[in-house]
Amino acid sequence: MVRARAAKPKGKRRKMDDYETPENVTEALLKNVTLQGPVLEPAAGSGRMSRVLSSWKYKVTTADLKRGQDFMKRKFVWPGSIVTNPPYRDDLPEAFARKALSLADGHVALLVEGKWLWGSKRAAGLFSSYQPSLVIVLSSRIYFHQGSGKPIPSQFFSHCWVVWSPRAMRELPGRSTRLVIVDQNKVPE
């Protein structure tokens, strides 16, 4: 008789979904999109992504729940782009996307797990209302960081950047989504 293996328990999520984005992942976005206006990073953590945006000469404003700044309660239109790696629990990426799309006059770019693109509910909901202009598939796994410290071992998920055009363009009908596949770990020659 063959015994079925017990299911492995799911890994414990880091407190407040604190998974800092490596620099090369933000650079993969910036090599494919010229953001409009100042940039808001609403889930900034230790500021790793914000430092890369600043090094590319963007004026960056950060916010973070750890500092008492709840992006989901923000009410004022943002005159530029919103770029973030949102928390993944409780389908917060979709809530962040909808909030950012309602606020940003510029681009909206979210780093999400690749599986976030799939599913009829999101296709009929968010993506039919707001079709992304660009999806940047990252062909290598991301090794997120623990705050400003070491990379976290054993990353099992594939990720992509989902990017929406500035407000004036994203509200036009009949737009298509461009797909780009990059290896964020490849050093440019």
Summary of the structure (lengths in Angstrom):
residues: 189
radius of gyration: 17.0
end to end distance: 56.8
largest distance: 65.2
contacts: 518
relative contact order: 0.19
helix: 30%
strand: 20%
